């Protein structure tokens, strides 16, 4: 315990880590403040979107009227009927957005899309939202009405769980994890650069024990960082944001067209973040003890993390590839079936890395 | 000059630098071969589909002809019409697929591109004639600008006669543009069908440049080569203080150290970008430097002389430059961006002795400058996204004609010079305590 506390003393004396924690808090707070100031933009965005859709429908109706003058047909009359109804419902929806009554807005949006689905059956009828997306939005709205929750804008929301989700998507990714490792990894690599490791190796302490102490110290630093991120985003949402109702039951779509509640999403996010963070620390330790040089260690780390990100961006999302989980938001929503096996994969990979680091550390001498 | 060469020699003697360089070369070569294997898999999927179609479609047509005879005998005219329509569609499909197969096998890419241009041009002409966009992806219309630009690109590629980028959708190979407004599931499908893979060296570089690989490599270069002061200025190694007792002008020493680091960073970035070209000599070759690259020209001038602030997918202009011209502009901007980022990194290293912390600060600062600060001509971080400055996407989307390559070179250069001056002022009386 004393040795771990001594490592912590080294971390705090570096001053970098406390500054990094403060910067993280400033980032979360800044994001919340920006979202808070941008609440009006949500209405404006919705207004613009539906006004654009209504404009398109109106232009199509004008064309239909001209064609009807040349000759009537059932198709054209049907298109005119549903087009007119659609235009009216869109106008109504724009009105409810302005009024701020979210329940009426959700219901009206359902009616708009139900009418639009009828409208687009006709040749030449076009609506700017695809049928699949309309059906998804109808399903979401019905679910929201059932759970008595207003719809949230995932980018600008100040609702507790959705704001936390936004923070997860911005921070729990390769860049965030690399930043953490750059800051905390110094306590390992600095000893090699300054050659103080030679003095440490003269102490009556097994190399493996020393490596393990470093691991625990860095992981506890990571846990503190994660706690700060999740804790501050939760508190900001609860105290200054919108926390009315069962906010952790907000339904979020996954890639398999099922819903995951925002509470379950956050639990998975915490577990994945912790697991990937410990895996990344294990990787850092292996690279640090293998290369014994700051520049090489962190260059290799950057390339490995970038390579892992590339694999997922090219669509190679395999359950047994630990780098699938470095984009936490994406792995929860795109591959929900990987939970909780993904956690086991990360821990197995971590043990393999720690084992490899112990093998590297086994030999005497530098 | 001697001190400069001595600093270069010290740099070359460090094993860690050689290992970092080898790792970087292996990483970029690995990335190129990985991308090549993915592109090849997409191409093989296409060839398999074309090959199987030449067996499956004739079998289906034979069955349909039997069904047609039976329907005619039964006097079912509606069914006869339906089957005849189906037969016509499948015969055309078989003809198209056979055409593609034969020309790909013989390497006649001009014919393939010409055929693709005809598909795209038909859609453009139909859309213009009916004043209504003729093609949708899952009920969302494709942007008219994308259609026009894609047709023009395919025409130029056909004239060139080279193998184009590999793309999932090889029937109507759209070039994704900033005018695309898809969302939801349609966006996922659009991105998948329009993602392009460059097998050849130059095309691979063109594919990866928009993904910020240039700033990433520059950051690695700064991290590896930008520590020749901070590594000698720690509490354990006070090599910097030795210079104070030597008959050596501080200015000479500063420029020797700074320029050696800068030269190595410049060379490193250049070497890294040559690696895929060398690797491609073992695969599909480097490609043609005449390949067309889309440049946005924005709204055309209103006949009444008013400036417009709305993008118009029907009338906004575009042009194509060659990939050779694109790379020469990108190289120039990269060189100045290296000076900018390296100077800032060097300035940080004169205050903070940890390379990882300096790299983290530079990364955070760049990210902040690119995403939080507004995209203006005077924000140097606007020019970090070199691709979108060169192809004028920022200028057109932001209606800000001041965001140009020329202004970018001046702003980055000016701030780089200011950073160098600040570095010198800090270095002048630099003593490790």
Interface residues (C-beta under 8 A of the other chain):
Chain A: X14 X16 X20 X23 X63 X120 X124 X126 X127 X128 X129 X130 X131 X132 X133 X136 X175 X179 X182 X183 X185 X186 X189 X190 X193 X194 X195 X196 X291 X293 X294 X295 X296 X298 X299 X300 X302 X303 X306 X307 X310 X314
Chain B: X16 X17 X19 X20 X23 X24 X27 X30 X31 X34 X35 X38 X132 X136 X138 X139 X140 X141 X183 X184 X185 X186 X216 X220 X223 X224 X227 X234 X236 X237 X354 X355 X356 X357 X359 X360 X363 X364 X367
